[in-house]
């Protein structure tokens, strides 16, 4: 590599360096090992051209000479290609809140500094500078990388090299994405509880109980949950013993079993206005034995398992009926099959919702958030349950929208600190914030008063996915935010 000379480079060599890096690596590798003066001269031209290109090019496309030469001498051309210019490239869709959608180019080292417009045309340096001045492009790959261990303790400079973006911008985008995912799952659970509460007459009966009766009811429901868990464990243990017996009987015989199962959490319906198809359920089983004796033994074992299951099911049904009878006695009223099932599901959902709430970071100030009254909605009747849940959905929507807005503003400022008061005020004037407040405040008011607000011309509301719409000529039209 010491034979680097000054002088002009042929047009053919320039074109080769720009358009055929794999061929360059092969040529340089051959030249390093060759004793032919002409090949060494051609290699020198390529090396000189690459050195010049690296003076202007992005750091992630620079040749790492020491590992490159070692890879060549070791015969590892794949590694040599990586050390020559960062290896193969790929274009990833990216976004800038000011300049819009485009593409970023990455290689094995990270962002190469090259950008392309929405049609895939390479941007010139002036166009790239305009985007950089507006905070740069951010892609899904950037925010995904931010979640990895390598980025957690990385320096600001290293992250900027890998993505072309400042760390505060990536931090906020990553947080926004996490909150959106958490809120989406939580809102689905809340929406299901809202639907249960709308027709839950038992809730009003429970809300009217005195403290002693309520304690009796919840002790009963808690005992039911404990018994259900114990019965399930006992049944599983019984099956294990039976299966073991079957294995002993069939030992040395030619028998096989094959099972496929699926999960069916519920029927098709809607969650937050979005259709959800039911999951499929399938089960198939085959058992075979090599002789009649073995087959007979298997049938006997199967009967014992079936009787045990039938006995357990009968016991469970009797327990459910007994608990239901006790609940009816406590609330002094009858509970239908569906209401009894809804009551159990409501309690289950409440536990899940409380657990999901605990995962969300609510320590920071979020403009537009309404203080939630921390009451147990099941003890406060249907109205309070619905008000609590609509308030929670509103707060989730505001939290997600604000963090997305904050990420955009940080992006536009290129990671520079912002005035919190101004950001909060500006956010409340966005169509998203207005639409969220409109939708959920009206839902809450409808629960309290029983009156539905008629949409007026110019009203702004969000849909089930928190996309803002405006009322025009008696119809809702989507708004850009």
Secondary structure, 3 states (H helix, E strand, C coil): CCCCCCCCCCHHHHHHHHHCHHHHHHHHHHHHHCCCHHHHHHHHHHHHHHHHHHHHCCHHHCCCHHHHHHHHHCCCHHHHHHHHHCCCCEEEEEEECCCEEEEEEEECCEEEEEEECCCCCECCHHHHHHHHHCCCCEEHHHHHHHCCHHHHCCCHHHHHHHHCCCHHHHHHHHHHHHHHHHHHHHHHHHHHHHHHHHCCHHHHHHHCCCHHHHHHHHHHHHHHHHHHHHHHHHHHHHHHHHHHHHHHHCCCCCCEEEEECCCCCCCCEEECCEEECCCCCCCEEEEECCCHHHHHHHHHHHHHHHHHHHHHHHHHHHHHHHHHHHHHHHHCCCCCHHHHHHHHHHHHHHHHHHHHHHHCCCCCCCCCCCCCCCCCHHHCHHHHHHHHHHHHHHHHHHHHHHHHHHHHHHHHCCCCCCCHHHHHHHHHCCHHHHHHHHHHHHHHHHHHHCCCCCCCCCCEEECCCCCEEEEECCEEEECCC
